[in-house]
Amino acid sequence: MRIARLFQKTMFGIFLLFGIIALSTSALCVYTVDRQLSTEYVANSRTIAQTIANSSLDIILNRDLSTLQSLIDQFRELQGIRYIYIVDEHGDWLAHTFVPGIPKEILEGDRSPDGTVERRLPGFGEFVEVASPILDGIAGSVHVGMDKGLIALKIQTAIGQQIYLISIIFIVSIVGAYFLVNLAAHPITQLGGYTRMLAAPDAPTTLTADDARRLLERDDEVGQLARIARHLAHRAETPDSRP
Amino acid sequence: MIGHTIGLVPAVLLAAAAIWAAPARTSPGNELVVGMSAAFSGASRGLGIELYRGSMAYFTEVNRQGGVHGRPIRILGYDDGYQPNAAVQNTLKLMLEDDVFLLFNYVGTPTVTRVLPLLKKYERLHFTLFFPFTGAQPHRELPYGPLAVNLRASYRQETRGLVDHFVDIGRARVAVFYQADAYGRSGWVGVREALSARGLRMAGEATYSRGTKFTESLDRQVAILQEAKPDVIISIGAYEACAAFIRDARKAGLDVPIANVSFVGSESLLALLQSASAADRRDYTTNLVNSQVVPSYEHTAAPVVREYRALMERHAPTPPAGFGTDYTPLPYSFVSLEGFLNAKLLVEVLTRLGPEPDRARLRTVVASLTNIELGMGAPVGFSADNNQGSDAIFYTTVRDGRFVPVTDWSEWRR
């Protein structure tokens, strides 16, 4: 069924509106989720780094480093943590979780015992690295790397879910709008046909006598316009009615 | 009536004599159940299965002869796939549900280091871990040392021996390829300390993830170590990953000696390398040195080796029920010999414990064991301060498709 030209603009408007809604809410979602997750991940990393720093002191001082490795391996299993390493106060390695080896960027880069740094490690990904000193730094430091890729993945998931919801609402709205637009467009199309029939009674038309009768019987604006058109046509046909 | 009764006396005496002479009868109700959690599946299953088989060869013989004080010994084994969490779950089940008498033959450092705190937590139940198949330190030192009894030498001793031998022949640039977990770290520390004692530092290091298969590529690890230009590489790993590393290293032209510690599972490693050698038409088995903590099973002059071989043949122990259906058991191996020696020493402990076994007395009995001739090259002994029975290390290399003792290190002289 063809949509009346008048209402094609309405449909276009609905598309445009939904587009703006989808874009603006997605942008807001990216911003909000990114900010919240990044803050939360850094806070979690800091907590984990501090926990390891506190519990590793006794191990470093009194026990074998395999126990320390066992400890960090357990934390490595937490979602989002991609690597953990511990160095002593001289920067010598005590334990780490890197496979196949310690990245050069970390071997040669800054290993500050405190604070947060962002790292891009070729072959590994992008990370937020949080450090925590052990015994105020005199026994070394713990470094925990959180995968920024996971944050991006969470954002993608959140946006994906939002777009999925908007798409469903959009499809329902389009179907509803199409139905409503059609409901309004059909009598107007009939009205157009009726007025053309009044203007040229001999011209071919798809409007049947029943259609015309139902149109004139309508009690809405379309019915009123049809009756006015019929009245004007009658007046135009009656010679004595002309001024 | 009396005459009839008197007539029965010889028959009763004969019956009594027969009962006394025959092996003590045993019943399932009085058996000694020892709990074992090990890798019976996955990339390291060969270790768990062979350790179990070696122990079963000896236990089966002991049970055939009536058990220990009339009690047969049974291994209740659970598979942990060499995964720490599974080992913890298995141990809880063995201690709290199955109520085994003791824990025995656990395989691996990452698993054992996670189980030790459980033993501490349930210390009041007096569970002791006997002869774990790992040379790591946590169960040799406080606070967990008193909860475990070790037969084998430590990784520190193995790695120190390897480092000393190689440095002595001019190979001072030592690199380490290791499993990224507590086991690998334990060996890494051993190498580092041995080098440090000689004023040296590690030339380089590369790691792999636990569970790595032989079919996987270890080219990245090879590239890292190639860059370090080592004179020798010490591997702290399991057979599938170590074999894959040796294969890829040789393919890349890295021909320096590669040494493995006892945990690797030498025969399984060799079998993989031989299959790859045949497929690629090149020899991947040269320049290998494996340290062992038990004597060679080829050393048939040793009575214990003859006994081991005889019982392995006689009882042909199968893998634990439900496992190893697609696994071909090895006729002899260093791992099953270790399992055999573990079982032999455990039977000695249980025998000395007496007919009314009490878990709480186990450690006292172990501490009283001195100068036990187990066939490890030197007498085995313990004390209140020493929970490791043997310090013996044996070095082997591949000749004619099998591991033989290293007699001359100069062939690797630089």
HADDOCK unambig.tbl for C-alpha pairs under 7 A between the chains (distance, minus, plus):
assign (segid A and resid 64 and name CA) (segid B and resid 137 and name CA) 6.14 0.50 0.50
assign (segid A and resid 64 and name CA) (segid B and resid 138 and name CA) 6.36 0.50 0.50
assign (segid A and resid 65 and name CA) (segid B and resid 185 and name CA) 6.72 0.50 0.50
assign (segid A and resid 65 and name CA) (segid B and resid 186 and name CA) 6.69 0.50 0.50
assign (segid A and resid 66 and name CA) (segid B and resid 182 and name CA) 4.37 0.50 0.50
assign (segid A and resid 66 and name CA) (segid B and resid 183 and name CA) 6.67 0.50 0.50
assign (segid A and resid 66 and name CA) (segid B and resid 185 and name CA) 5.19 0.50 0.50
assign (segid A and resid 66 and name CA) (segid B and resid 186 and name CA) 4.96 0.50 0.50
assign (segid A and resid 67 and name CA) (segid B and resid 113 and name CA) 6.85 0.50 0.50
assign (segid A and resid 67 and name CA) (segid B and resid 138 and name CA) 6.69 0.50 0.50
assign (segid A and resid 67 and name CA) (segid B and resid 182 and name CA) 6.56 0.50 0.50
assign (segid A and resid 69 and name CA) (segid B and resid 181 and name CA) 6.13 0.50 0.50
assign (segid A and resid 69 and name CA) (segid B and resid 182 and name CA) 5.15 0.50 0.50
assign (segid A and resid 69 and name CA) (segid B and resid 185 and name CA) 6.65 0.50 0.50
assign (segid A and resid 70 and name CA) (segid B and resid 110 and name CA) 6.58 0.50 0.50
assign (segid A and resid 70 and name CA) (segid B and resid 181 and name CA) 6.57 0.50 0.50
assign (segid A and resid 70 and name CA) (segid B and resid 182 and name CA) 5.17 0.50 0.50
assign (segid A and resid 73 and name CA) (segid B and resid 181 and name CA) 6.86 0.50 0.50
assign (segid A and resid 97 and name CA) (segid B and resid 180 and name CA) 6.17 0.50 0.50
assign (segid A and resid 99 and name CA) (segid B and resid 180 and name CA) 6.96 0.50 0.50
assign (segid A and resid 99 and name CA) (segid B and resid 207 and name CA) 5.21 0.50 0.50
assign (segid A and resid 99 and name CA) (segid B and resid 208 and name CA) 5.53 0.50 0.50
assign (segid A and resid 99 and name CA) (segid B and resid 209 and name CA) 6.69 0.50 0.50
assign (segid A and resid 100 and name CA) (segid B and resid 206 and name CA) 5.49 0.50 0.50
assign (segid A and resid 100 and name CA) (segid B and resid 207 and name CA) 4.68 0.50 0.50
assign (segid A and resid 100 and name CA) (segid B and resid 208 and name CA) 5.54 0.50 0.50
assign (segid A and resid 100 and name CA) (segid B and resid 220 and name CA) 6.63 0.50 0.50
assign (segid A and resid 100 and name CA) (segid B and resid 221 and name CA) 5.56 0.50 0.50
assign (segid A and resid 101 and name CA) (segid B and resid 205 and name CA) 6.81 0.50 0.50
assign (segid A and resid 101 and name CA) (segid B and resid 206 and name CA) 4.74 0.50 0.50
assign (segid A and resid 101 and name CA) (segid B and resid 207 and name CA) 5.60 0.50 0.50
